[in-house]
């Protein structure tokens, strides 16, 4: 389905021209909450930042990130709190902490802009919130967004959220026994879903932000009714702006990065081209 991380405190960035700390190139970074693993690699004026879904770590993006670097673009991978090589976050979970965690991590590693965010599943919420949080004069510039079978707020009606919780709550005890560390990360995120969805419904992306929304033929929806509603939400989301487009991943499961990496790499390349020529992309 959809799984994720938590927040941070420090927003201090690098001095102009300073090299990123060594730990940004494949090490642990303490930001005052959890300690997060990050890897800044490659070179280029644009940086592609990869965001994962709930319960996943950055390894789901390894192969695609390598292709992006080979094409001449810098990449930024990280493990969200409680996943991969990152420690848990002891604080109460909120989606705003998630977005602030990533923003703080990027600042610590000197990643300003232009940035293209590539987000899978629940990571779409984090990336949309981050993309909507830019301020006038902000040196941190998000120049493109690639959503990979990502969460679209309009899909998550009260009934859908209730159905998700009804589906997963009976599995909590088994998950705690089989994978206690994963349970400690995932369960608070699931329990926060009503508040998270309410928050995301107020998020508005910049009208001129290039957005490519890839949606899978066989996503995680478990009923035909939900699957139809999910596809409709994706189509309506893309149609809501002249700088947005949708891409249908025929034959793909929710794991589009594995099933249709060609579509994901092509979408990222297109977003990079848009980032290099601001205002040039309308679909």
C-alpha positions, -999 to 999 in steps of 0.1 A, spaced: 0 0 0 18 31 13 45 36 40 69 64 54 91 86 80 91 116 104 105 151 110 134 172 122 145 205 137 175 222 122 171 241 90 206 256 89 222 252 55 257 255 41 275 287 36 276 298 -1 302 278 -19 309 254 9 313 217 2 286 194 16 297 175 47 313 141 40 283 123 56 261 137 29 278 113 4 266 81 20 265 86 58 243 94 88 233 130 95 219 141 129 193 168 125 181 170 160 154 143 158 163 111 140 196 105 124 190 101 87 212 83 61 217 103 29 236 100 -3 243 130 -26 260 117 -58 269 127 -93 271 162 -108 249 187 -127 229 219 -122 197 200 -114 194 176 -84 168 148 -85 156 141 -49 140 106 -45 112 100 -20 99 66 -9 66 51 1 58 38 36 79 10 48 104 13 20 139 27 20 160 44 -6 172 11 -22 139 10 -42 153 39 -62 189 26 -66 188 15 -103 168 45 -115 190 69 -96 221 53 -113 205 59 -148 197 95 -139 233 101 -128 246 85 -159 227 110 -180 244 139 -162 222 148 -133 230 149 -96 209 126 -73 199 127 -37 188 95 -19 178 92 18 163 67 42 133 81 60 133 78 98 128 42 110 137 27 76 169 15 61 200 30 78 181 58 96 170 58 132 134 62 144 120 96 152 108 98 188 83 126 182 46 123 175 41 118 138 29 146 115 31 150 78 46 185 83 75 170 103 81 147 73 84 176 49 105 196 73 128 166 78 135 165 41 139 202 37 163 203 67 183 174 53 187 191 19 197 223 35 224 205 56 238 190 24 237 222 4 210 211 -21 192 243 -31 179 244 -66 168 236 -91 154 204 -76 132 178 -92 113 156 -67 105 120 -77 81 105 -52 65 70 -49 33 62 -31 29 79 3 60 99 -5 38 119 -29 22 135 1 56 145 15 68 159 -19 36 178 -26 37 194 8 74 204 3 67 217 -32 39 239 -19 59 253 9 82 276 -11 85 312 -1 93 343 -21 131 348 -23 137 312 -11 170 298 -24 155 264 -22 137 260 -56 116 230 -66 115 230 -104 96 198 -111 76 170 -96 74 134 -108 47 114 -89 50 76 -93 17 60 -84 17 85 -56 -10 95 -31 -34 121 -46 -53 139 -18 -87 139 -36 -88 100 -36 -87 98 2 -123 105 12 -134 99 48 -148 66 37 -116 55 20 -95 65 51 -119 45 73 -115 15 49 -77 17 50 -77 17 88 -102 -11 90 -80 -31 67 -47 -26 85 -56 -23 122 -63 -61 125 -27 -67 113 -10 -45 139 -4 -72 165 11 -96 139 33 -68 125 45 -59 160 56 -95 166 71 -102 132 88 -68 126 87 -46 157 109 -19 143 89 -16 111 57 -16 131 70 13 153 74 33 121 44 24 101 16 22 126 18 59 138 17 69 102 -14 49 95 -31 62 127 -23 97 116 -41 93 83 -72 112 91 -51 142 102 -27 138 73 -54 137 47 -71 168 62 -38 186 60 -32 176 24 -66 188 13 -54 223 20 -21 220 0 -20 239 -32 9 233 -56 23 263 -75 3 268 -107 34 268 -129 51 239 -113 57 211 -139 41 179 -126 42 145 -143 18 120 -126 24 83 -134 -4 60 -123 -3 22 -124 -28 0 -141 -28 -23 -111 -22 -1 -80 -28 -10 -44 -66 -4 -43 -82 -36 -31 -117 -32 -46 -129 -24 -81 -147 7 -68 -116 20 -51 -95 13 -82 -119 33 -103 -120 62 -79 -82 62 -77 -78 64 -115 -103 92 -116 -84 111 -89 -52 109 -109 -68 120 -141 -86 149 -124 -53 159 -106 -34 161 -139 -63 180 -156 -63 206 -129 -33 225 -143 -18 234 -177 16 225 -164 6 189 -154 3 157 -174 -6 121 -166 12 90 -178 -6 56 -176 17 27 -166 0 -1 -185 6 -35 -170 23 -21 -139 17 -29 -103 21 -2 -76 59 -8 -79 62 11 -111 99 16 -106 104 -21 -109 77 -29 -135 80 1 -158 114 18 -151 114 31 -187 84 53 -179 99 66 -147 133 74 -162 116 92 -192 94 112 -169 123 123 -147 143 132 -179 114 154 -190 111 171 -157 149 178 -157 145 194 -191 117 216 -177 139 225 -147 166 237 -171 142 259 -190 117 273 -165 83 281 -179 89 260 -210 67 231 -201 30 231 -208 10 200 -217 
